[in-house]
Amino acid sequence: MSNSEISKVLKSLYNNLVNEIDIQRGGSLDDSSQQLGDAVKAAVKDVYNEYCDPSDRIN
């Protein structure tokens, strides 16, 4: 897989995580589940930022 393909997969995964954890659950997660979700999102974001074009980085 090329960096472009990897970054597309990671961006899709990140967006799905944000949608599921932040939007769909809307605060219904307990604190430890929310912390775990936030940690997973941060890890996916960090890996995405390694593979994407610098102009496409997630802040």
Secondary structure as UniProt FT lines:
FT   HELIX           3..17
FT   HELIX           18..24
FT   TURN            26..27
FT   HELIX           31..51
FT   HELIX           54..56
//
